């Protein structure tokens, strides 16, 4: 499954904006306050709607009036996401639309629908459509590709007008598109990595299956990989560290006598390893990203904000290559950055920039800018073009 486009109407700074032709490795740049974090939060908002309800998702962001764009006449928030996935043996472009409004002083799901085309031609078919707690779903989706089969609609009522229909239907694999979208929302990962939280000295107990948002369980996840995938995944991570970070020859978990789990980073020039508490911030961050990128059960979508922090500029090219490799293996990666060095490792089809005009944010695609595309064909680099002012409107000045 791969995200193809996101359209936002009246969602915070995005009064009416869309990001289309999203690549597997997608890099977003923009001035502070232009909306990069808001763009990343869209899936988080949908996940909160799914996990709880629309009311709670809005409350955690200040309420409906804080989420809806200021000054808009159409008092409805609309999120439209298109994703591509195989259904009944064919690659389909599925559209999910969520529209939120206020009814009698409370947030409601004004419209929620899932649609895709039954064949190569014709209009997309709505196989899920709900409004204010009532609607229908197609119950024999497995017959969707059989033109002579009649599809069966089942009318249903939800427990409330602020509940998503995919919350229930997405639990069942027979509702293929709803189930896939629910899986994406539940398993996407936003990295908010904190160096000090990731260093050793904590008790050797906790969650070890996936790296946490902050990276505070890095030692546990590394030890889990060392114990269960030592000669495969862990070996690849160490080999990559050897190639990417000068001096590193091996990495091994160390359990100290008093309980805390540590990581020992071996420098080839010295006999004894350096405990993770004393290695550089950049080394720790690179290792954490590699652990995230080589998860045995990878997230379908990763969102990384400003990965350049604590990393030496030359390592950013290496890190971009690792993100791209993850995308090439079937995942999808969104990155926001302010680093020209990181951008220099990106292709013209991978970069978008945000422009804020009259209080609202728009999205521009580098490949659609004739001048930027021409310079890139001549061998220029994206970061240099950015610093030289070729990303029109991105500079806050």
C-alpha positions, 0 to 999 in steps of 0.5 A: 500500500502506498499513499498517492495524494493528500488533499486538505480543506480547512485543516489549520493552515491548509485552507485548500491544498493538496500534495499529489504524486507522492513518491515512496521517499518524500522530502518536504521543506518550508519556513518555520510555521509553514505547516510541515508538522501539520502535514505530518499530523494529518495521519495522526489526527485520523489515527486518533479519530479511529482509536477514539472518536472525532470529538476526542481527536479535535479536543487534543488539538484545541477543539474544532475552532482551533483545527478549522482554518481561520476565516473560512466560509465553509465550516467543514474540515475535509481530508481526502487521501488516495492510496494504491493497493492490490484488490482482487488481483489488480492494483487499485487507486482507492480514495478515502474522504472524511468530512467533519462539521458541527451539528447542534454544537458538537462535531459530527462526521458529515461524510465518510466514504471509500471508493475505487473503480470497478474496472479500467473505465467509469466512475469510482464506486462507493463501497462505504458511505456514511453520514452522521452515524448512518450509512452503508457498506458493500458486503461482498467486496470480493465480487467487486471485479466480477462485472456480472455480479451484483454488489450487496449494500448493507445499511448500518448504524454506528454508535454515535455521529462522531464515530468512523465507520472504518473503526469497525469495518476495518477490523475485517479482512473482507473489507479490503480497502478499509482494512488496509487503511486502518492498518496504515493508520495504526502502524505508521510511525512519527519519529521524535527522537531524543538523544539523551532518552536513547542513551543507556542506564535504564532498567532492562525491561519494557517494550522491545518489538519496535523503536519508540517515538522518542527512542527511549527503548533503543537498548532493548530493541537493539538487544532484541535484534541481537538475540533473535536476528544476530546474523541477519538484521543486526549484522546488516545494521553493524555493517552499515554503521561500519560503512557510514560512521568512521571508526565503528567496528562492532556494536554489542549489547552489554548487561551490567551487573546492576541491571541496566542494559547498555550498548558497547560501540567498538572503535577499531583503534581501541581495545575496550568499547565505548558505552553508549552514554559516551559516544557522540550524538551523531553516532547514536542517532545514526544507529537509532535510525538504522534500527528503525529502518531495519525493523523485522516488522517494518512500519508502512509509513515513517515520518521523520522531522529534521533528521539533520539535528546532531548529524555531521553534514556528510552523514546526511547523504548517507542517511538519505540513501538509507531512507530511500533504500527503506522506501525501495523495499516497500515502505514509504518515508516522509521527511521534513528538513531545513538542511541543504546537505540533506536536500543535495542527496534528493532527486527532483521527484522527491522534493516538495516545498510549502509556501504560506501566502495570506495566512494559508499554506500551499504545496509546490512540487519541485518536478513541476517547477520548470526552472528547478527541473532544468537545473537538475537535469544539468547536474545541479543539486537540490540543496544549492538551488534552495539556498540560492532562492529557486524555491519560489515563496519558501523563504519567509523573507 
